[in-house]
């Protein structure tokens, strides 16, 4: 009898915690994000070079602190402030990962 009561108490506590866990997940996700967005994002990303690989190449070529990363029209733009204070803007092809352009500000 005591084991049954203990098992019911544990099950009730676990069920009570479920709404709180679900709420935490909802709060952690960006506004308007649903489970289907993950799959759609993965399908779009398959045709692109890895941003991690692009960032590693940018840091290798132009060491410094990354101040901005953006994506627009098939290109990643990465801004790096170098140790000497100069700002360098790099444009990479999102599809191939090739460095397309370098500008100093």
C-alpha positions as CSV (number, residue, x, y, z in Angstrom):
1,X,0.0,0.0,0.0
2,X,2.8,2.4,0.9
3,X,4.6,1.6,-2.3
4,X,1.5,2.3,-4.4
5,X,1.1,5.6,-2.6
6,X,4.8,6.5,-3.2
7,X,4.6,5.6,-6.9
8,X,1.4,7.7,-7.3
9,X,3.1,10.7,-5.5
10,X,6.1,10.5,-7.8
11,X,4.0,10.2,-10.9
12,X,1.9,13.2,-9.8
13,X,5.0,15.3,-9.2
14,X,6.4,14.4,-12.6
15,X,3.1,15.3,-14.3
16,X,3.0,18.6,-12.4
17,X,6.4,19.5,-13.7
18,X,5.6,19.0,-17.3
19,X,3.8,22.4,-17.9
20,X,6.8,24.3,-16.4
21,X,9.3,22.5,-18.6
22,X,7.2,23.2,-21.7
23,X,7.0,26.8,-20.7
24,X,10.8,27.1,-20.4
25,X,11.2,25.6,-23.9
26,X,8.7,28.1,-25.3
27,X,10.5,31.0,-23.6
28,X,13.9,29.9,-24.9
29,X,12.7,29.7,-28.6
30,X,12.6,32.9,-30.7
31,X,9.2,34.5,-31.1
32,X,7.2,32.8,-33.8
33,X,9.5,29.7,-34.0
34,X,7.8,26.3,-34.3
35,X,9.2,22.8,-34.7
36,X,8.7,23.0,-38.4
37,X,11.1,26.0,-38.6
38,X,14.0,23.7,-37.6
39,X,13.4,21.4,-40.5
40,X,12.9,24.3,-43.0
41,X,16.1,25.9,-41.7
42,X,18.0,22.6,-42.2
43,X,16.8,22.3,-45.7
44,X,17.8,25.8,-46.6
45,X,21.2,25.4,-44.9
46,X,22.1,22.3,-46.9
47,X,23.0,24.5,-49.9
48,X,25.4,26.7,-47.9
49,X,28.9,26.6,-46.7
50,X,29.3,26.2,-42.9
51,X,29.3,29.5,-41.1
52,X,31.7,27.9,-38.6
53,X,34.2,27.2,-41.5
54,X,33.8,30.7,-42.9
55,X,34.4,32.3,-39.4
56,X,37.5,30.1,-38.9
57,X,38.8,31.3,-42.3
58,X,38.1,34.9,-41.5
59,X,39.9,34.7,-38.1
60,X,42.8,32.9,-39.7
61,X,43.3,35.6,-42.4
62,X,42.4,38.6,-40.3
63,X,42.9,38.0,-36.5
64,X,40.9,40.2,-34.2
65,X,37.5,40.6,-32.6
66,X,34.4,39.9,-34.7
67,X,32.1,42.8,-34.3
68,X,29.3,41.8,-36.7
69,X,28.1,38.9,-38.8
70,X,25.2,39.3,-41.2
71,X,23.7,37.3,-44.1
72,X,22.1,38.9,-47.1
73,X,21.4,37.8,-50.7
74,X,23.6,34.7,-50.6
75,X,26.6,36.4,-48.9
76,X,27.9,36.5,-45.3
77,X,29.4,39.8,-44.3
78,X,31.8,39.7,-41.3
79,X,33.3,42.7,-39.6
80,X,36.5,42.3,-37.6
81,X,38.3,44.9,-35.5
82,X,41.9,44.1,-35.7
83,X,44.4,44.6,-32.9
84,X,45.7,47.8,-34.5
85,X,42.2,49.3,-34.4
86,X,41.4,48.9,-38.1
87,X,38.0,47.6,-39.1
88,X,38.0,45.0,-41.9
89,X,34.8,44.0,-43.8
90,X,34.8,40.6,-45.4
91,X,32.3,39.2,-47.8
92,X,32.0,35.5,-48.3
93,X,29.9,33.4,-50.6
94,X,27.4,31.5,-48.5
95,X,27.2,28.8,-51.1
96,X,30.9,28.1,-51.7
97,X,32.5,29.7,-48.6
98,X,34.9,31.7,-50.9
99,X,36.2,35.1,-49.8
100,X,34.7,37.5,-52.3
101,X,35.8,41.0,-51.1
102,X,37.8,42.7,-48.4
103,X,37.3,46.4,-47.4
104,X,39.1,48.3,-44.7
105,X,37.3,51.1,-42.9
